[in-house]
Amino acid sequence: MSERWKPSATVAAIIEQDGRFLLIEEHTPEGLRLNNPAGHLDPGESPAQGCAREALEETAHPFEPTALVGVYLSRFHRHTTGEDITYLRFAFCGRLGAHDPTRPLDGGIVRTVWMTPEEVRASVTRHRSPLVLQCIEDYLAGVRYPLSVIHTDPGVTGA
């Protein structure tokens, strides 16, 4: 029997202030890349909780998700290793808190950058994933769903 296929669940923060989006610049096997603050969903957390955690770890800003921008499926093939991964991404927008200059950024994160939509579009060859721009475009188009569309059973979080 073959092993069951399972996409990798990830979360992403789509953070906009004054017409600019907060992205992170990070080291990847493909070189220095731009990404939304994002990462893998950890055991015991809801997608919104995971998004808040990842945003804090990668930007040193607290983040409170207030709406779901979308759910995305993307496939990535790493040519150097043959690795083939499908990502299931939950992207949220919300409120950004004050930067904590004493908090270190996650390993591999070089810096945070604020970019206009035009700058994000112009840097597409440096994006870690095609979802970086797609999530921002959906946000700009006004796509928002209430957080209640995602139900996390209390058995997941222990609540």
C-alpha positions as CSV (number, residue, x, y, z in Angstrom):
1,M,0.0,0.0,0.0
2,S,1.3,3.4,-0.9
3,E,1.7,6.1,1.7
4,R,-1.1,8.6,2.1
5,W,-0.5,12.0,0.5
6,K,-0.7,14.9,2.9
7,P,-0.2,18.5,2.0
8,S,1.9,20.6,4.3
9,A,-0.3,23.1,6.3
10,T,1.0,26.6,6.5
11,V,-0.2,30.0,7.6
12,A,0.7,33.5,6.3
13,A,0.2,37.0,7.5
14,I,-0.8,39.6,4.9
15,I,0.2,42.8,6.6
16,E,-0.5,46.2,5.1
17,Q,0.1,49.7,6.5
18,D,-0.1,53.0,4.6
19,G,-0.1,51.2,1.2
20,R,3.0,49.0,2.0
21,F,3.2,45.3,2.7
22,L,5.4,43.8,5.4
23,L,7.5,41.0,3.9
24,I,10.5,39.1,5.2
25,E,13.7,38.4,3.4
26,E,15.1,34.9,4.2
27,H,17.8,32.4,3.3
28,T,16.5,29.4,1.3
29,P,18.2,26.6,-0.6
30,E,17.4,28.7,-3.7
31,G,19.1,31.8,-2.3
32,L,17.8,35.0,-0.6
33,R,14.0,35.1,-1.1
34,L,11.1,37.3,-0.2
35,N,8.0,35.9,1.5
36,N,5.0,36.9,3.5
37,P,5.6,36.3,7.2
38,A,4.6,32.6,7.1
39,G,5.4,29.1,8.3
40,H,4.1,25.7,9.2
41,L,1.1,25.1,11.5
42,D,2.4,23.6,14.7
43,P,0.6,20.8,16.7
44,G,-2.0,22.1,19.1
45,E,-2.7,25.5,17.5
46,S,-5.5,26.8,15.3
47,P,-4.6,28.4,11.9
48,A,-5.1,31.9,13.4
49,Q,-2.9,31.1,16.4
50,G,-0.2,29.7,14.1
51,C,-0.4,32.8,12.0
52,A,0.0,35.1,15.0
53,R,3.0,33.0,16.3
54,E,4.7,33.0,12.9
55,A,4.3,36.7,12.3
56,L,5.8,37.5,15.7
57,E,8.7,35.1,15.2
58,E,9.5,36.4,11.8
59,T,8.9,40.1,12.2
60,A,9.2,40.9,15.9
61,H,5.7,42.4,15.7
62,P,2.7,41.0,17.5
63,F,-0.1,40.2,15.0
64,E,-3.8,39.6,15.5
65,P,-5.6,37.9,12.6
66,T,-9.0,39.5,12.0
67,A,-10.0,37.9,8.7
68,L,-9.1,35.1,6.4
69,V,-7.9,36.3,3.0
70,G,-8.0,32.9,1.4
71,V,-7.0,29.2,1.4
72,Y,-4.4,28.3,-1.2
73,L,-2.9,25.2,-2.6
74,S,0.6,25.3,-4.2
75,R,3.1,22.7,-5.4
76,F,6.8,23.2,-5.1
77,H,9.5,21.1,-6.7
78,R,13.1,21.6,-5.6
79,H,15.2,20.6,-8.5
80,T,18.4,20.2,-6.6
81,T,17.0,17.5,-4.3
82,G,14.0,16.2,-6.1
83,E,11.8,17.3,-3.1
84,D,8.2,17.7,-4.1
85,I,5.9,19.4,-1.6
86,T,2.3,20.6,-1.8
87,Y,1.5,23.5,0.5
88,L,-2.0,24.2,1.9
89,R,-1.8,27.9,3.0
90,F,-4.2,29.8,5.2
91,A,-3.6,33.5,4.7
92,F,-4.9,36.1,7.2
93,C,-5.0,39.9,7.4
94,G,-5.2,41.7,10.7
95,R,-3.8,44.2,13.2
96,L,-0.1,44.7,13.6
97,G,1.3,45.6,17.0
98,A,4.4,47.6,17.9
99,H,7.8,46.3,16.9
100,D,9.9,44.8,19.7
101,P,13.5,45.7,18.8
102,T,14.8,43.4,21.5
103,R,13.2,40.3,19.9
104,P,15.5,38.4,17.5
105,L,14.0,37.3,14.2
106,D,13.6,33.6,13.4
107,G,16.7,31.7,12.1
108,G,17.2,32.3,8.4
109,I,15.3,35.6,8.4
110,V,17.7,38.3,7.3
111,R,15.4,41.3,7.7
112,T,11.9,42.7,7.3
113,V,11.0,45.0,4.4
114,W,8.0,47.2,3.7
115,M,7.1,47.2,0.0
116,T,4.5,48.9,-2.2
117,P,2.3,46.6,-4.3
118,E,4.3,47.8,-7.3
119,E,7.6,46.8,-5.7
120,V,6.2,43.4,-4.7
121,R,5.1,42.8,-8.3
122,A,8.5,44.0,-9.7
123,S,10.3,41.5,-7.4
124,V,8.3,38.4,-8.4
125,T,11.5,36.5,-9.4
126,R,12.7,36.8,-5.8
127,H,9.5,35.5,-4.2
128,R,9.7,32.2,-2.3
129,S,6.4,31.1,-3.7
130,P,3.8,32.3,-6.3
131,L,1.5,32.7,-3.3
132,V,3.4,35.7,-2.0
133,L,1.9,37.9,-4.7
134,Q,-1.4,36.0,-5.1
135,C,-2.3,36.6,-1.4
136,I,-1.5,40.3,-1.7
137,E,-3.5,40.7,-4.9
138,D,-6.5,39.0,-3.2
139,Y,-6.1,41.3,-0.2
140,L,-6.0,44.4,-2.5
141,A,-9.2,43.1,-4.3
142,G,-10.9,43.2,-0.9
143,V,-11.2,39.4,-0.3
144,R,-12.0,38.8,3.3
145,Y,-13.8,36.0,5.1
146,P,-14.7,35.9,8.8
147,L,-12.5,33.9,11.1
148,S,-15.5,31.8,11.9
149,V,-15.3,30.0,8.5
150,I,-12.4,28.0,10.1
151,H,-13.5,25.7,12.9
152,T,-10.8,24.3,15.1
153,D,-12.1,21.5,17.3
154,P,-11.2,22.0,21.0
155,G,-9.4,18.7,20.9
156,V,-6.7,20.3,18.7
157,T,-5.8,23.1,21.1
158,G,-6.8,21.5,24.4
159,A,-9.2,24.3,25.1
